[in-house]
């Protein structure tokens, strides 16, 4: 059997000692075709790394008893990471399509390792965040090609400020740049490097995806971002070019955190790194779930005017630990606004 280090060589952030620990701590499972690893809506106590073979990812469809395959994952890929990060029930079923070798890592063991070794925790969250960002890019492109426009998004700053502490936010206010951006200003250009992470303090931003249709370039507005939103996070975690353009739909005020400053802060302060990457991963998971719901997947999504059932966990619920901190997050955002405006 090839060494795990070779089988997981597509992991870009975790270091060889990290992967060696995972190989020694985890359980190697040889599974036959058709074995269910994760069941949608049922608790899962592990995160899985595919060493050999292929699995299919299936998700329920609204108003239907059938499941739809949304992806296939093969050697080197990770599954079960979303429920590990946001501590919710799995939103998809995962089963093998051929004999496969899987490395299963207990979520509890991972959590204990992260608490004992903050550097490992920061690297793991950074790795998982990059994986989520890549998956969101694929879904966003699919939504654009199918002319599906996402609905109004939750203010993502609540996820971020619910997890970051006061010192983290003070650092961002102190080191960031306050920028007045007139209508039409392009903050981020598709397929170009992104210089900063942006917090939208006031105004409205348009997310625009450019693609070729019948040989002609077409711009498609995917979404609007209102006060309290974050943009540029995907390019930051992937260290790649922008997947869409961000343009000011009206006069806007933003706080820009230069990428280089942010990377230096993450390297110096591993506690901040863990908090930052977990917060960004929650933002990405929320957008992934929202995109799947827009495509008609997930039977347990909440609709406006629908009466909530006490015994159902809805796909678009906010994680409980984050929900409990959103009041504090809102206070932190207002404090940041007042400080930047000199009040």
FIBAMI-606586 format. One record per residue (C-alpha): residue in three letters; residue number from 1; x, y, z; chain. Coordinates in nm, 3 decimals. Each point is the difference from the previous one (the first is absolute). Example, Ala and Ser with C-alpha at 12.3 -4.5 7.8 and 13.67 -1.06 7.14 Angstrom:
! residues 2
PT; rest; nr; px; py; pz; kette
PT; Ala; 1; 1.230; -0.450; 0.780; A
PT; Ser; 2; 0.137; 0.344; -0.066; A
! end
This chain:
! residues 343
PT; rest; nr; px; py; pz; kette
PT; Unk; 1; 0.000; 0.000; 0.000; A
PT; Unk; 2; 0.145; 0.342; -0.094; A
PT; Unk; 3; 0.083; 0.231; 0.294; A
PT; Unk; 4; -0.278; 0.238; 0.105; A
PT; Unk; 5; 0.234; 0.295; -0.064; A
PT; Unk; 6; -0.002; -0.094; -0.371; A
PT; Unk; 7; -0.373; -0.071; -0.013; A
PT; Unk; 8; -0.084; 0.342; 0.148; A
PT; Unk; 9; 0.258; 0.200; -0.194; A
PT; Unk; 10; -0.264; 0.243; -0.128; A
PT; Unk; 11; -0.034; 0.150; 0.349; A
PT; Unk; 12; 0.188; 0.328; -0.031; A
PT; Unk; 13; 0.014; 0.141; 0.354; A
PT; Unk; 14; 0.030; -0.295; 0.238; A
PT; Unk; 15; 0.362; -0.097; 0.060; A
PT; Unk; 16; 0.148; -0.355; -0.013; A
PT; Unk; 17; -0.004; -0.038; 0.381; A
PT; Unk; 18; -0.370; 0.098; -0.001; A
PT; Unk; 19; -0.085; -0.267; -0.256; A
PT; Unk; 20; 0.213; -0.258; 0.180; A
PT; Unk; 21; -0.193; 0.070; 0.321; A
PT; Unk; 22; -0.327; -0.040; -0.189; A
PT; Unk; 23; 0.116; -0.332; -0.146; A
PT; Unk; 24; 0.103; -0.132; 0.341; A
PT; Unk; 25; -0.308; 0.125; 0.184; A
PT; Unk; 26; -0.270; -0.070; -0.257; A
PT; Unk; 27; -0.162; -0.327; -0.097; A
PT; Unk; 28; 0.068; -0.155; -0.341; A
PT; Unk; 29; -0.323; -0.143; -0.141; A
PT; Unk; 30; -0.018; -0.229; -0.303; A
PT; Unk; 31; -0.353; 0.042; -0.137; A
PT; Unk; 32; -0.191; -0.185; -0.269; A
PT; Unk; 33; -0.198; 0.179; -0.271; A
PT; Unk; 34; -0.331; 0.141; 0.122; A
PT; Unk; 35; 0.111; 0.059; 0.362; A
PT; Unk; 36; -0.160; 0.309; 0.154; A
PT; Unk; 37; 0.258; 0.215; 0.180; A
PT; Unk; 38; -0.223; 0.295; 0.082; A
PT; Unk; 39; -0.380; 0.011; 0.005; A
PT; Unk; 40; -0.177; 0.329; -0.067; A
PT; Unk; 41; -0.164; 0.131; 0.316; A
PT; Unk; 42; 0.166; -0.257; 0.229; A
PT; Unk; 43; 0.283; 0.066; 0.248; A
PT; Unk; 44; 0.353; -0.074; -0.120; A
PT; Unk; 45; 0.288; -0.022; 0.246; A
PT; Unk; 46; 0.289; 0.000; -0.248; A
PT; Unk; 47; 0.162; 0.191; -0.283; A
PT; Unk; 48; 0.123; -0.218; -0.289; A
PT; Unk; 49; 0.301; 0.010; -0.233; A
PT; Unk; 50; -0.017; -0.213; -0.316; A
PT; Unk; 51; 0.320; -0.201; -0.045; A
PT; Unk; 52; -0.121; -0.221; -0.285; A
PT; Unk; 53; -0.323; -0.029; -0.197; A
PT; Unk; 54; -0.294; 0.230; -0.073; A
PT; Unk; 55; -0.308; 0.115; 0.190; A
PT; Unk; 56; -0.317; 0.167; -0.120; A
PT; Unk; 57; -0.163; 0.297; 0.176; A
PT; Unk; 58; -0.380; -0.012; -0.011; A
PT; Unk; 59; -0.243; 0.264; 0.120; A
PT; Unk; 60; -0.378; -0.010; 0.036; A
PT; Unk; 61; -0.220; 0.209; -0.228; A
PT; Unk; 62; -0.282; 0.217; 0.120; A
PT; Unk; 63; -0.345; -0.157; -0.051; A
PT; Unk; 64; 0.153; -0.328; -0.116; A
PT; Unk; 65; 0.099; -0.333; 0.152; A
PT; Unk; 66; 0.296; -0.042; -0.234; A
PT; Unk; 67; 0.359; 0.109; 0.055; A
PT; Unk; 68; 0.220; 0.187; -0.246; A
PT; Unk; 69; 0.372; -0.059; -0.042; A
PT; Unk; 70; 0.177; 0.335; 0.032; A
PT; Unk; 71; 0.362; -0.114; 0.006; A
PT; Unk; 72; 0.245; -0.287; -0.003; A
PT; Unk; 73; 0.308; 0.002; 0.218; A
PT; Unk; 74; 0.312; -0.210; -0.045; A
PT; Unk; 75; 0.349; -0.053; 0.144; A
PT; Unk; 76; 0.129; 0.285; 0.216; A
PT; Unk; 77; -0.335; 0.171; 0.053; A
PT; Unk; 78; -0.171; 0.075; 0.332; A
PT; Unk; 79; -0.364; -0.066; 0.089; A
PT; Unk; 80; -0.201; 0.087; 0.308; A
PT; Unk; 81; 0.183; 0.329; 0.054; A
PT; Unk; 82; -0.311; 0.222; -0.005; A
PT; Unk; 83; -0.171; -0.167; 0.295; A
PT; Unk; 84; 0.334; -0.010; 0.184; A
PT; Unk; 85; 0.034; 0.378; -0.030; A
PT; Unk; 86; -0.356; 0.118; 0.056; A
PT; Unk; 87; -0.105; -0.288; 0.230; A
PT; Unk; 88; -0.322; -0.065; -0.190; A
PT; Unk; 89; -0.143; -0.321; -0.137; A
PT; Unk; 90; 0.137; -0.102; -0.342; A
PT; Unk; 91; -0.179; 0.158; -0.295; A
PT; Unk; 92; 0.088; -0.286; -0.240; A
PT; Unk; 93; 0.036; -0.377; -0.017; A
PT; Unk; 94; 0.342; -0.137; -0.093; A
PT; Unk; 95; 0.055; -0.358; -0.114; A
PT; Unk; 96; 0.266; -0.194; -0.188; A
PT; Unk; 97; -0.043; -0.079; -0.368; A
PT; Unk; 98; 0.288; -0.248; -0.007; A
PT; Unk; 99; 0.217; -0.182; 0.255; A
PT; Unk; 100; 0.171; 0.280; 0.193; A
PT; Unk; 101; 0.254; 0.061; 0.274; A
PT; Unk; 102; -0.097; 0.278; 0.241; A
PT; Unk; 103; 0.183; 0.166; 0.288; A
PT; Unk; 104; -0.258; 0.088; 0.267; A
PT; Unk; 105; 0.095; 0.257; 0.264; A
PT; Unk; 106; -0.218; 0.045; 0.307; A
PT; Unk; 107; -0.126; 0.358; 0.031; A
PT; Unk; 108; 0.068; -0.018; 0.372; A
PT; Unk; 109; 0.362; -0.106; -0.059; A
PT; Unk; 110; 0.043; 0.283; -0.249; A
PT; Unk; 111; -0.147; 0.253; 0.242; A
PT; Unk; 112; 0.229; -0.114; 0.281; A
PT; Unk; 113; 0.303; 0.016; -0.230; A
PT; Unk; 114; -0.093; 0.354; -0.105; A
PT; Unk; 115; -0.033; 0.109; 0.362; A
PT; Unk; 116; 0.342; -0.145; 0.089; A
PT; Unk; 117; 0.172; 0.116; -0.320; A
PT; Unk; 118; -0.130; 0.342; -0.121; A
PT; Unk; 119; 0.240; -0.001; -0.295; A
PT; Unk; 120; -0.156; -0.324; -0.126; A
PT; Unk; 121; -0.346; 0.147; 0.059; A
PT; Unk; 122; 0.080; 0.308; -0.205; A
PT; Unk; 123; 0.138; -0.209; -0.286; A
PT; Unk; 124; -0.299; -0.236; 0.004; A
PT; Unk; 125; -0.254; 0.281; -0.010; A
PT; Unk; 126; 0.198; 0.171; -0.278; A
PT; Unk; 127; 0.005; -0.326; -0.199; A
PT; Unk; 128; -0.373; -0.060; 0.042; A
PT; Unk; 129; -0.081; 0.362; -0.080; A
PT; Unk; 130; 0.190; -0.024; -0.331; A
PT; Unk; 131; -0.190; -0.320; -0.085; A
PT; Unk; 132; -0.335; 0.166; 0.075; A
PT; Unk; 133; 0.095; 0.305; -0.204; A
PT; Unk; 134; 0.084; -0.216; -0.301; A
PT; Unk; 135; -0.334; -0.179; 0.027; A
PT; Unk; 136; -0.185; 0.331; 0.027; A
PT; Unk; 137; 0.171; 0.125; -0.316; A
PT; Unk; 138; -0.131; -0.304; -0.188; A
PT; Unk; 139; -0.352; 0.044; 0.135; A
PT; Unk; 140; -0.005; 0.374; -0.076; A
PT; Unk; 141; 0.102; -0.068; -0.358; A
PT; Unk; 142; -0.274; -0.263; -0.030; A
PT; Unk; 143; -0.261; 0.242; 0.138; A
PT; Unk; 144; 0.104; 0.265; -0.251; A
PT; Unk; 145; -0.010; -0.241; -0.292; A
PT; Unk; 146; -0.348; -0.113; 0.101; A
PT; Unk; 147; -0.120; 0.359; 0.051; A
PT; Unk; 148; -0.079; -0.054; 0.368; A
PT; Unk; 149; 0.031; 0.314; 0.210; A
PT; Unk; 150; 0.058; -0.051; 0.374; A
PT; Unk; 151; -0.237; 0.164; 0.244; A
PT; Unk; 152; 0.081; 0.262; 0.263; A
PT; Unk; 153; 0.302; -0.115; 0.197; A
PT; Unk; 154; 0.043; 0.011; 0.375; A
PT; Unk; 155; 0.246; 0.264; 0.115; A
PT; Unk; 156; 0.320; -0.203; 0.004; A
PT; Unk; 157; 0.168; 0.240; 0.242; A
PT; Unk; 158; -0.214; -0.161; 0.273; A
PT; Unk; 159; 0.180; -0.331; -0.055; A
PT; Unk; 160; 0.337; 0.172; 0.011; A
PT; Unk; 161; -0.059; 0.231; 0.295; A
PT; Unk; 162; -0.171; -0.273; 0.201; A
PT; Unk; 163; 0.328; -0.198; -0.002; A
PT; Unk; 164; 0.271; 0.265; -0.007; A
PT; Unk; 165; 0.072; 0.172; 0.330; A
PT; Unk; 166; 0.021; 0.372; 0.081; A
PT; Unk; 167; 0.379; 0.012; -0.046; A
PT; Unk; 168; -0.034; -0.157; -0.347; A
PT; Unk; 169; -0.251; 0.263; -0.107; A
PT; Unk; 170; 0.207; 0.281; 0.151; A
PT; Unk; 171; 0.297; -0.120; -0.208; A
PT; Unk; 172; -0.209; 0.007; -0.321; A
PT; Unk; 173; -0.125; 0.352; 0.072; A
PT; Unk; 174; 0.353; 0.122; 0.079; A
PT; Unk; 175; 0.177; -0.162; -0.296; A
PT; Unk; 176; -0.277; 0.015; -0.260; A
PT; Unk; 177; -0.069; 0.280; -0.250; A
PT; Unk; 178; -0.332; 0.184; -0.004; A
PT; Unk; 179; -0.090; 0.066; -0.365; A
PT; Unk; 180; -0.282; 0.203; -0.152; A
PT; Unk; 181; -0.094; -0.174; -0.325; A
PT; Unk; 182; -0.230; 0.187; -0.244; A
PT; Unk; 183; -0.265; -0.177; -0.207; A
PT; Unk; 184; 0.162; -0.209; -0.274; A
PT; Unk; 185; 0.328; -0.054; 0.184; A
PT; Unk; 186; 0.137; -0.350; -0.064; A
PT; Unk; 187; 0.142; -0.133; 0.325; A
PT; Unk; 188; 0.081; -0.343; -0.139; A
PT; Unk; 189; 0.049; -0.099; -0.366; A
PT; Unk; 190; -0.082; -0.355; -0.112; A
PT; Unk; 191; 0.306; -0.213; -0.086; A
PT; Unk; 192; 0.235; 0.259; 0.153; A
PT; Unk; 193; 0.194; -0.009; 0.330; A
PT; Unk; 194; -0.184; 0.141; 0.302; A
PT; Unk; 195; 0.190; 0.250; 0.212; A
PT; Unk; 196; -0.218; 0.005; 0.311; A
PT; Unk; 197; -0.285; -0.146; 0.201; A
PT; Unk; 198; -0.290; 0.249; 0.008; A
PT; Unk; 199; -0.265; 0.066; 0.264; A
PT; Unk; 200; -0.297; 0.192; -0.139; A
PT; Unk; 201; -0.088; 0.262; 0.263; A
PT; Unk; 202; -0.252; 0.199; -0.203; A
PT; Unk; 203; -0.144; -0.030; -0.350; A
PT; Unk; 204; -0.068; -0.283; -0.239; A
PT; Unk; 205; 0.225; -0.222; -0.212; A
PT; Unk; 206; -0.082; -0.204; -0.311; A
PT; Unk; 207; 0.161; -0.341; -0.054; A
PT; Unk; 208; 0.048; -0.042; -0.376; A
PT; Unk; 209; 0.110; -0.315; -0.183; A
PT; Unk; 210; 0.128; 0.026; -0.358; A
PT; Unk; 211; -0.040; -0.299; -0.232; A
PT; Unk; 212; -0.024; -0.088; -0.368; A
PT; Unk; 213; -0.347; -0.069; -0.144; A
PT; Unk; 214; -0.020; -0.099; -0.367; A
PT; Unk; 215; 0.347; 0.141; -0.049; A
PT; Unk; 216; -0.085; 0.338; 0.153; A
PT; Unk; 217; 0.111; 0.134; 0.340; A
PT; Unk; 218; -0.293; 0.043; 0.240; A
PT; Unk; 219; -0.002; 0.156; 0.347; A
PT; Unk; 220; -0.236; -0.165; 0.247; A
PT; Unk; 221; -0.085; 0.161; 0.334; A
PT; Unk; 222; 0.007; -0.281; 0.252; A
PT; Unk; 223; -0.085; 0.184; 0.320; A
PT; Unk; 224; -0.002; 0.324; 0.194; A
PT; Unk; 225; 0.197; 0.056; 0.318; A
PT; Unk; 226; -0.137; 0.241; 0.260; A
PT; Unk; 227; 0.154; 0.162; 0.307; A
PT; Unk; 228; 0.167; -0.259; 0.220; A
PT; Unk; 229; 0.119; -0.224; -0.284; A
PT; Unk; 230; 0.353; -0.125; -0.072; A
PT; Unk; 231; 0.156; -0.034; -0.346; A
PT; Unk; 232; 0.337; -0.126; -0.117; A
PT; Unk; 233; 0.019; -0.285; 0.250; A
PT; Unk; 234; 0.002; -0.279; -0.261; A
PT; Unk; 235; 0.301; 0.138; -0.183; A
PT; Unk; 236; 0.178; 0.049; 0.332; A
PT; Unk; 237; -0.039; -0.357; 0.126; A
PT; Unk; 238; 0.083; -0.151; -0.341; A
PT; Unk; 239; 0.280; 0.248; -0.075; A
PT; Unk; 240; -0.146; 0.024; -0.350; A
PT; Unk; 241; -0.170; 0.243; -0.235; A
PT; Unk; 242; -0.355; 0.125; 0.043; A
PT; Unk; 243; -0.285; -0.224; -0.119; A
PT; Unk; 244; -0.231; 0.300; -0.057; A
PT; Unk; 245; 0.012; 0.379; -0.014; A
PT; Unk; 246; -0.122; 0.220; 0.286; A
PT; Unk; 247; -0.133; 0.341; -0.103; A
PT; Unk; 248; -0.158; 0.276; 0.208; A
PT; Unk; 249; -0.369; 0.023; -0.088; A
PT; Unk; 250; -0.019; 0.327; 0.196; A
PT; Unk; 251; 0.234; 0.225; 0.194; A
PT; Unk; 252; 0.156; -0.229; 0.259; A
PT; Unk; 253; 0.232; 0.002; 0.301; A
PT; Unk; 254; 0.231; -0.298; 0.047; A
PT; Unk; 255; 0.272; -0.109; 0.240; A
PT; Unk; 256; 0.283; -0.160; -0.198; A
PT; Unk; 257; 0.238; -0.241; 0.176; A
PT; Unk; 258; 0.303; -0.053; -0.228; A
PT; Unk; 259; 0.064; -0.369; -0.062; A
PT; Unk; 260; 0.369; 0.025; 0.088; A
PT; Unk; 261; -0.074; 0.156; 0.340; A
PT; Unk; 262; -0.260; -0.268; 0.069; A
PT; Unk; 263; 0.239; -0.283; -0.089; A
PT; Unk; 264; 0.268; 0.148; 0.227; A
PT; Unk; 265; -0.251; 0.024; 0.285; A
PT; Unk; 266; -0.104; -0.362; -0.051; A
PT; Unk; 267; 0.361; -0.117; 0.013; A
PT; Unk; 268; 0.074; 0.195; 0.319; A
PT; Unk; 269; -0.323; -0.069; 0.190; A
PT; Unk; 270; -0.116; -0.362; -0.028; A
PT; Unk; 271; -0.301; 0.062; 0.225; A
PT; Unk; 272; -0.118; 0.265; -0.243; A
PT; Unk; 273; 0.070; -0.240; -0.289; A
PT; Unk; 274; -0.229; -0.268; 0.147; A
PT; Unk; 275; -0.280; 0.250; 0.069; A
PT; Unk; 276; 0.034; 0.165; -0.340; A
PT; Unk; 277; 0.003; -0.318; -0.208; A
PT; Unk; 278; -0.289; -0.155; 0.194; A
PT; Unk; 279; -0.205; 0.317; -0.051; A
PT; Unk; 280; 0.076; 0.014; -0.373; A
PT; Unk; 281; -0.077; -0.371; -0.036; A
PT; Unk; 282; -0.344; 0.063; 0.155; A
PT; Unk; 283; -0.059; 0.280; -0.251; A
PT; Unk; 284; 0.090; -0.233; -0.287; A
PT; Unk; 285; -0.214; -0.286; 0.135; A
PT; Unk; 286; -0.296; 0.235; 0.031; A
PT; Unk; 287; 0.042; 0.110; -0.361; A
PT; Unk; 288; 0.035; -0.363; -0.116; A
PT; Unk; 289; -0.319; -0.101; 0.179; A
PT; Unk; 290; -0.180; 0.306; -0.135; A
PT; Unk; 291; 0.110; -0.087; -0.354; A
PT; Unk; 292; -0.119; -0.359; 0.030; A
PT; Unk; 293; -0.337; 0.118; 0.128; A
PT; Unk; 294; -0.026; 0.238; -0.297; A
PT; Unk; 295; 0.048; -0.303; -0.227; A
PT; Unk; 296; -0.291; -0.174; 0.172; A
PT; Unk; 297; 0.205; -0.238; 0.215; A
PT; Unk; 298; -0.052; -0.067; 0.369; A
PT; Unk; 299; -0.344; -0.090; 0.129; A
PT; Unk; 300; 0.032; 0.183; 0.327; A
PT; Unk; 301; 0.044; 0.360; -0.103; A
PT; Unk; 302; -0.217; 0.268; 0.154; A
PT; Unk; 303; -0.244; 0.199; -0.216; A
PT; Unk; 304; -0.142; 0.342; 0.085; A
PT; Unk; 305; -0.330; -0.018; 0.194; A
PT; Unk; 306; 0.063; -0.368; 0.073; A
PT; Unk; 307; -0.063; -0.109; 0.360; A
PT; Unk; 308; 0.317; -0.139; 0.153; A
PT; Unk; 309; -0.009; -0.355; 0.135; A
PT; Unk; 310; 0.178; -0.055; 0.332; A
PT; Unk; 311; 0.132; -0.344; -0.094; A
PT; Unk; 312; 0.154; 0.093; -0.338; A
PT; Unk; 313; 0.343; 0.148; -0.063; A
PT; Unk; 314; -0.033; 0.217; -0.309; A
PT; Unk; 315; 0.277; 0.017; -0.262; A
PT; Unk; 316; 0.019; 0.378; 0.025; A
PT; Unk; 317; 0.010; 0.033; 0.379; A
PT; Unk; 318; 0.294; 0.183; 0.156; A
PT; Unk; 319; 0.221; -0.225; 0.218; A
PT; Unk; 320; -0.111; 0.029; 0.363; A
PT; Unk; 321; 0.337; 0.108; 0.139; A
PT; Unk; 322; 0.017; 0.276; -0.261; A
PT; Unk; 323; -0.366; 0.100; 0.047; A
PT; Unk; 324; 0.057; 0.051; 0.373; A
PT; Unk; 325; 0.286; 0.239; -0.075; A
PT; Unk; 326; -0.171; 0.206; -0.273; A
PT; Unk; 327; -0.123; 0.264; 0.244; A
PT; Unk; 328; 0.358; 0.062; 0.110; A
PT; Unk; 329; 0.107; -0.012; -0.367; A
PT; Unk; 330; -0.249; 0.274; -0.087; A
PT; Unk; 331; 0.131; 0.212; 0.286; A
PT; Unk; 332; 0.358; -0.050; -0.119; A
PT; Unk; 333; -0.094; 0.103; -0.355; A
PT; Unk; 334; -0.168; 0.318; 0.127; A
PT; Unk; 335; 0.307; 0.074; 0.215; A
PT; Unk; 336; 0.224; -0.038; -0.304; A
PT; Unk; 337; -0.226; 0.229; -0.205; A
PT; Unk; 338; 0.001; 0.268; 0.270; A
PT; Unk; 339; 0.377; -0.015; 0.038; A
PT; Unk; 340; 0.062; 0.026; -0.375; A
PT; Unk; 341; -0.240; 0.293; -0.026; A
PT; Unk; 342; 0.170; 0.173; 0.292; A
PT; Unk; 343; -0.301; -0.013; 0.235; A
! end
